[in-house]
Amino acid sequence: MRSQLTRRVFRQIVHNAVYADACCACRPAVQHARHARVTSTPSRVHSRTWFSFAKEPTRRQKLPDYKPGLKEMTELSQALAKHERPPSRATLAQAFTTVILDHTTKQSKLVEDSDIGLMLTTFRYLITPNTEEDGHRLSVEEISHVLNALVTAGPDRSTKAPNLVTLAEALYEALKSREGVTDEIRISSLKSLITILADRYKPQEARDLLAELRAMDPSLVEARQWTDVLVGFARIDDQDQIMKTIEIIQDQGVPYDSQVHQSLLLYYAAQKNVSRMKEWCEFGKAKRLDLPRKAQVAVLKVCTNHGELEWGEPIMRAYTDQEPSNKADQITAWGMILRWAAAKGNGFDELDRMLKLLVQKSMEQGSKIEPEIRIINGLIAIANMKKDAYAAERYLALGQKWGLQPDERTLTLQFEYRMDSGDLDGARAVYYDLKSHWPSLEELGSDMSNKFGGLHLVNRFIVKLCERKPLKYDLIMELVADLQERQ
């Protein structure tokens, strides 16, 4: 009876109704329903104050924050959809070039493909004949400038970006139809279009345009452009077209040298495609091509991460036989030697002894080189691949023994292995240290394109915190606020 009475009282309180017992004088004479509710007029909710101090500020509507030029192009898109009067062509022409100008001069965030879609709509509107505003047209120089800037201003190369490709093709076709276009503008625009098509999953079209460029002047075709086409075919994993492209460039007198070969190996190594990487290494060996040191480092890292130590032993031997060219190359070589030894199962004492010998050897050669923290980062990365948090902590202790201060990369790796091992309290402590390495919002200004170390792991951290009981609500909301602040 007591629990039933308690439920009834709280139910009335929740519904903003007065509890009335059967014997109460304020009980209504007739109840039309069992759960009759007393409705009340909603009153204005006031925040608590202390002697009228610290009042809650009046909420104001936050206006959308447009990047320069996008507001006018958005108004055009809405006007065309609603059949309303659009902004003037002079305003739209200025807005069209402002988007790219803002990127090239201020080095601001890369233009997203959705924003390029607005640019495409605006450009199609501007090239449509109009007798009233025919004088406000984009000049040849402006069109060429936008096309050349799209090579670097577009979104990340890992995305297809269909609007970017369509806009680049429309800009080039508009240049071809114009009169008075100089050869310099035509050639630079064609080269930019070739690069965009090769980077955006259209290497076949890029290769056809290279033939058009060669028809103008064979000396205009560079080995770098053929490299872009080869990597483009590698991106869609079309091995037949890669071999066909190699035959074409050899027929045209462009040698398939180590630099061209390196581009394919670097791509497959970055994609962690071990089978393709090994296949093209054997292809280069058959052609007796020497791997540049940059390609050797990329291949050896994949070998240590995926247990291909026996296959990569000849490459490691060739890498260590070469003398480093500078201090940075020397540190990279030390890091690879220790990384290779750690992948083969050498203990921490052996790694410490090897590092001492490497430093002693550099002193005997008259150029004392101190180890850097990126050597330790490579060892921790190996431990993270193996999900071995104990080994990662030992490698971190090895760096502290040598007096190496953790950098942003070190803290990111430490944040990752502590989180994956279930040490969420330890991961939380590392997260606060990692945040201190991020640039402040005042330092960034309007440019939010920076890649913050460990920011991609915060979502995983939030998921793991939500799965653990009891729920740490304050910490979760703090992490969410950080993500919203730097989205």
C-alpha positions in Angstrom: 0.0 0.0 0.0 2.8 2.4 0.8 4.5 1.8 -2.6 1.2 2.3 -4.4 0.7 5.6 -2.5 4.2 6.7 -3.3 3.8 6.0 -7.0 0.5 7.9 -7.0 1.9 11.0 -5.3 5.0 11.1 -7.6 2.8 10.6 -10.7 0.7 13.6 -9.7 3.8 15.7 -9.1 5.2 14.8 -12.5 1.9 15.7 -14.2 1.9 19.0 -12.3 -1.3 18.0 -10.4 -2.3 18.3 -6.8 -2.6 15.1 -4.9 -6.1 14.7 -3.4 -7.1 11.8 -1.2 -10.6 10.5 -1.0 -11.2 12.2 2.3 -9.6 15.5 1.3 -11.8 18.5 1.1 -10.1 19.8 -2.1 -10.9 16.6 -3.9 -13.1 17.3 -7.0 -16.7 16.2 -6.8 -16.7 14.2 -10.0 -13.7 12.6 -11.8 -14.5 11.8 -15.4 -11.4 9.7 -15.8 -9.3 7.5 -13.6 -6.1 9.4 -14.5 -7.5 12.9 -14.7 -4.7 15.5 -15.1 -4.8 19.1 -14.2 -3.4 21.1 -17.1 -1.6 24.3 -16.3 -0.4 27.2 -18.3 3.3 26.9 -19.0 5.1 29.4 -17.1 8.3 31.1 -18.1 11.3 29.2 -16.7 13.8 31.5 -15.0 17.4 30.6 -14.2 18.5 30.8 -10.6 20.3 34.0 -9.6 22.0 35.2 -6.5 20.7 38.7 -5.6 20.0 39.3 -9.4 23.6 38.7 -10.2 24.9 36.2 -12.8 21.8 36.2 -14.9 21.7 34.0 -17.9 22.5 36.0 -21.1 19.8 36.4 -23.7 20.0 33.8 -26.3 20.7 35.1 -29.8 20.3 33.3 -33.1 23.7 32.3 -34.5 24.0 33.3 -38.2 25.6 30.8 -40.6 29.3 31.3 -41.1 29.9 31.3 -44.8 33.4 31.1 -46.4 34.1 34.1 -48.7 32.0 33.8 -51.9 29.8 30.9 -50.8 26.9 33.1 -49.6 26.3 34.6 -53.0 26.5 31.2 -54.7 24.2 29.6 -52.2 21.7 32.4 -52.9 22.0 31.6 -56.6 21.3 28.0 -56.0 18.2 28.8 -53.9 16.9 31.3 -56.4 17.2 28.9 -59.3 15.3 26.3 -57.3 12.5 28.7 -56.3 12.4 30.5 -59.7 13.3 33.8 -58.0 15.6 36.6 -59.2 19.2 35.6 -58.6 22.1 37.9 -57.6 23.7 40.0 -60.3 26.3 38.3 -62.6 29.0 40.8 -61.5 28.5 39.7 -57.9 28.5 36.0 -58.8 31.6 36.4 -61.0 33.4 38.0 -58.1 32.2 35.3 -55.6 33.3 32.5 -58.0 36.9 33.7 -58.0 36.9 34.7 -54.4 36.5 31.1 -53.2 39.7 30.0 -54.9 41.5 33.3 -54.1 40.8 32.8 -50.4 42.4 29.4 -50.5 45.5 30.3 -52.4 46.3 33.5 -50.5 45.3 32.5 -46.9 46.1 28.8 -47.2 42.7 28.1 -45.6 40.7 24.9 -45.4 40.5 22.9 -48.7 37.4 23.5 -50.6 34.9 20.7 -50.1 33.2 18.9 -53.0 29.8 20.2 -52.0 31.2 23.8 -52.2 32.6 23.0 -55.6 29.1 21.9 -56.6 27.9 25.4 -55.9 30.8 26.7 -58.0 29.8 24.4 -60.8 26.2 25.8 -60.7 27.5 29.3 -60.6 29.9 28.8 -63.6 27.1 27.2 -65.7 24.9 30.2 -64.9 27.6 32.7 -65.8 28.4 31.1 -69.2 24.7 31.1 -70.2 24.1 33.9 -72.7 22.3 36.9 -71.2 21.7 40.1 -73.2 21.0 42.3 -70.1 24.3 41.4 -68.3 26.5 40.1 -71.1 29.3 42.4 -70.1 29.9 40.5 -66.8 31.8 37.4 -67.9 34.7 35.6 -66.5 37.9 36.4 -68.3 40.3 33.8 -69.8 42.8 34.5 -67.0 40.2 34.0 -64.3 39.1 30.7 -65.7 42.6 29.5 -66.1 43.5 30.6 -62.6 40.6 28.7 -61.1 41.4 25.6 -63.0 45.1 25.6 -62.0 44.1 26.2 -58.3 41.7 23.3 -58.2 44.7 20.9 -58.4 45.5 21.8 -54.7 42.3 23.5 -53.5 40.1 20.4 -54.0 39.3 17.8 -51.3 41.5 15.0 -50.3 42.8 12.9 -53.2 41.4 9.7 -51.6 37.9 10.8 -52.6 36.5 10.8 -56.1 35.1 14.3 -55.9 32.7 14.2 -59.0 31.9 17.9 -58.8 35.6 18.8 -58.9 36.1 16.6 -62.1 33.0 18.0 -63.8 34.0 21.6 -63.0 37.5 21.1 -64.2 36.3 19.7 -67.5 33.7 22.5 -67.9 36.4 25.1 -67.3 38.8 23.6 -69.9 36.0 23.3 -72.5 35.1 27.0 -71.9 38.8 27.9 -72.5 38.9 25.9 -75.7 35.8 27.8 -77.0 37.2 31.2 -76.2 39.2 33.3 -78.7 42.5 34.9 -77.9 43.7 32.1 -75.5 47.5 32.0 -75.5 49.5 28.8 -75.8 50.8 29.2 -72.3 47.4 29.3 -70.8 46.1 26.4 -72.9 49.1 24.2 -72.0 49.0 25.0 -68.2 45.3 24.4 -68.1 45.6 21.1 -69.9 48.3 19.9 -67.5 46.1 20.9 -64.6 43.2 18.9 -66.0 45.4 15.9 -66.6 46.6 15.9 -62.9 43.0 16.3 -61.6 41.7 13.4 -63.8 44.6 11.1 -62.8 44.1 11.9 -59.1 40.3 11.4 -59.2 39.9 7.9 -60.5 39.9 8.8 -64.2 43.4 7.8 -65.4 42.1 6.6 -68.8 40.9 10.1 -69.7 44.1 11.6 -68.3 46.2 9.3 -70.6 44.2 10.3 -73.6 44.8 14.0 -72.8 48.5 13.3 -72.5 48.4 12.1 -76.1 46.8 15.4 -77.0 49.5 17.3 -75.1 52.2 15.3 -76.9 50.6 16.2 -80.2 51.2 19.9 -79.4 54.8 19.4 -78.5 56.5 16.1 -77.3 58.8 18.1 -75.0 55.8 19.2 -72.9 55.1 15.7 -71.6 57.0 15.1 -68.4 57.8 11.9 -66.5 55.8 13.2 -63.5 52.6 13.2 -65.5 53.1 9.6 -66.6 53.7 8.8 -62.9 50.4 10.4 -62.0 48.6 8.3 -64.6 50.3 5.1 -63.3 49.3 5.8 -59.7 45.8 6.5 -61.0 45.6 3.1 -62.5 47.1 1.6 -59.3 44.4 3.4 -57.3 41.7 1.5 -59.2 43.9 -1.7 -59.2 43.9 -2.1 -63.0 47.1 -4.0 -63.6 46.5 -4.5 -67.4 46.3 -0.7 -68.0 49.4 -0.2 -65.9 51.4 -2.5 -68.1 49.9 -0.9 -71.2 50.8 2.5 -69.9 54.4 1.4 -69.3 54.6 0.1 -72.9 53.3 3.5 -74.1 55.8 5.6 -72.2 58.7 3.3 -73.3 57.5 3.6 -77.0 57.6 7.4 -76.6 61.1 7.3 -75.3 60.3 7.9 -71.6 62.4 5.4 -69.6 60.8 3.4 -66.9 63.4 4.4 -64.3 63.7 4.1 -60.5 61.7 7.3 -59.9 58.7 6.1 -61.9 59.0 2.7 -60.3 59.2 4.3 -56.8 55.8 6.0 -57.3 54.0 2.7 -57.6 55.8 1.1 -54.7 55.1 4.1 -52.4 51.4 4.0 -53.3 51.0 0.2 -52.6 53.1 0.6 -49.4 50.8 3.4 -48.2 47.8 1.3 -49.0 49.3 -1.7 -47.1 48.7 -3.9 -50.2 51.5 -6.4 -49.5 50.8 -8.7 -52.5 50.9 -5.9 -55.0 54.0 -4.3 -53.4 55.9 -7.6 -53.6 54.8 -8.1 -57.2 56.1 -4.8 -58.3 59.3 -5.2 -56.3 60.0 -8.3 -58.3 59.1 -6.5 -61.5 61.7 -3.8 -60.7 64.3 -6.5 -59.8 63.7 -8.1 -63.2 64.4 -4.8 -64.8 67.5 -4.3 -62.6 66.2 -1.1 -61.0 67.8 0.1 -57.8 65.2 1.2 -55.2 65.7 4.7 -53.9 66.1 5.0 -50.1 62.6 6.5 -49.7 61.0 3.4 -51.4 63.2 1.1 -49.4 62.0 2.6 -46.1 58.4 2.4 -47.1 58.7 -1.3 -48.2 60.7 -2.2 -45.0 58.0 -0.6 -42.8 55.4 -2.8 -44.4 57.6 -5.8 -44.0 58.0 -5.2 -40.2 54.2 -4.5 -39.8 53.1 -7.6 -41.6 55.8 -10.2 -40.8 57.5 -10.3 -44.2 60.9 -10.3 -42.6 62.4 -13.2 -44.6 61.2 -11.7 -47.9 62.5 -8.2 -47.0 65.9 -9.4 -45.8 67.7 -8.6 -49.1 66.1 -5.1 -49.2 67.2 -4.5 -45.6 70.8 -5.6 -46.4 70.9 -3.3 -49.4 69.5 -0.4 -47.3 72.1 -0.8 -44.5 75.0 -1.1 -47.0 74.3 2.5 -48.3 75.8 5.4 -46.5 73.3 8.0 -45.2 73.5 11.3 -47.0 72.7 13.6 -44.0 71.7 13.6 -40.3 68.0 13.1 -41.0 68.7 10.1 -43.2 71.0 8.8 -40.5 68.3 9.0 -37.8 65.9 7.3 -40.2 68.4 4.5 -40.7 68.9 4.0 -37.0 65.1 3.8 -36.5 64.8 1.2 -39.3 67.6 -0.9 -37.8 66.0 -0.9 -34.4 62.6 -1.5 -35.8 63.8 -4.5 -37.8 65.5 -5.9 -34.7 62.3 -5.4 -32.6 60.2 -7.2 -35.3 62.7 -10.1 -35.2 62.1 -10.5 -31.4 65.2 -8.8 -29.9 64.6 -7.7 -26.3 64.8 -4.2 -24.8 68.3 -4.6 -23.4 69.6 -5.7 -26.9 67.9 -2.6 -28.5 69.5 -0.3 -25.8 72.9 -1.9 -26.5 72.4 -1.5 -30.3 71.5 2.2 -29.9 74.6 2.8 -27.8 76.8 1.2 -30.5 75.2 3.3 -33.2 75.9 6.5 -31.2 79.5 5.4 -30.4 80.1 4.7 -34.1 78.9 8.1 -35.1 81.3 9.6 -32.5 84.2 7.6 -34.0 83.4 9.0 -37.4 83.7 12.6 -36.0 80.0 13.5 -36.2 78.2 12.8 -33.0 74.5 12.3 -33.6 72.0 12.0 -30.8 68.9 9.8 -31.2 65.5 11.4 -31.7 62.1 10.5 -30.4 60.9 9.3 -33.8 63.1 6.2 -33.3 61.0 5.3 -30.3 57.8 6.1 -32.1 58.7 3.5 -34.7 59.2 0.9 -32.0 55.9 1.8 -30.3 54.1 1.5 -33.6 55.4 -2.1 -34.0 54.0 -2.9 -30.5 50.7 -1.3 -31.3 50.4 -3.5 -34.4 50.9 -6.6 -32.2 48.5 -5.2 -29.6 51.3 -5.5 -27.0 50.8 -2.7 -24.5 53.6 -4.1 -22.2 56.2 -3.8 -25.0 54.9 -0.3 -25.9 55.5 0.8 -22.3 59.0 -0.7 -22.3 59.8 1.1 -25.5 58.5 4.4 -24.0 60.8 3.7 -20.9 63.7 3.2 -23.3 63.1 6.7 -24.7 62.9 8.2 -21.2 66.2 6.5 -20.4 67.8 8.3 -23.3 66.2 11.6 -22.2 63.9 11.8 -25.2 60.8 13.9 -24.6 57.5 12.5 -26.1 56.1 14.5 -29.0 52.6 14.6 -30.4 53.1 11.3 -32.3 54.4 9.5 -29.2 51.3 10.6 -27.2 49.0 9.6 -30.0 50.5 6.1 -30.0 50.4 5.9 -26.2 46.8 7.0 -26.2 45.9 4.3 -28.7 47.6 1.3 -26.9 46.3 2.3 -23.5 42.8 2.6 -24.9 43.0 -0.7 -26.7 44.3 -2.5 -23.7 41.4 -1.3 -21.5 43.4 1.2 -19.4 40.9 4.0 -19.8 42.1 6.0 -16.8 45.6 5.9 -18.3 44.3 6.9 -21.7 42.4 9.8 -20.1 45.7 11.1 -18.6 47.5 10.8 -21.9 44.6 12.6 -23.6 45.1 15.7 -21.5 48.8 15.7 -22.3 47.9 15.3 -26.0 45.5 18.2 -26.0 48.4 20.5 -24.8 50.1 19.9 -28.2 47.1 21.0 -30.2 47.2 24.6 -31.5 44.6 26.8 -29.9 41.5 28.0 -31.8 43.0 31.6 -31.7 46.2 30.4 -33.4 44.2 28.5 -36.1 41.8 31.4 -36.9 39.4 30.3 -39.6 41.7 27.5 -40.8 40.5 24.2 -39.3 42.3 22.0 -41.8 45.1 21.0 -39.4 45.3 17.3 -38.5 45.4 17.0 -34.7 47.3 14.1 -33.3 44.9 11.5 -31.8 41.7 13.4 -32.7 40.6 10.4 -34.9 40.9 8.2 -31.8 38.6 10.3 -29.6 35.4 8.8 -31.1 36.7 5.3 -30.2 37.5 6.5 -26.7 34.0 7.9 -26.3 32.5 4.5 -27.4 34.7 2.6 -24.9 33.6 5.0 -22.1 30.0 4.5 -22.9 30.5 0.7 -22.7 32.0 0.9 -19.3 30.0 1.0 -16.1 29.5 3.3 -14.2 29.1 5.8 -16.9 31.4 8.8 -16.7 29.0 11.4 -18.1 31.1 14.5 -17.4 34.1 13.1 -19.2 32.1 12.0 -22.2 30.5 15.4 -22.6 33.9 17.0 -22.3 35.2 14.9 -25.1 32.1 15.6 -27.2 32.7 19.3 -26.6 36.3 19.0 -27.8 35.1 17.3 -31.0 32.5 20.0 -31.6 35.0 22.7 -31.1 37.4 21.3 -33.7 35.0 19.8 -36.2 
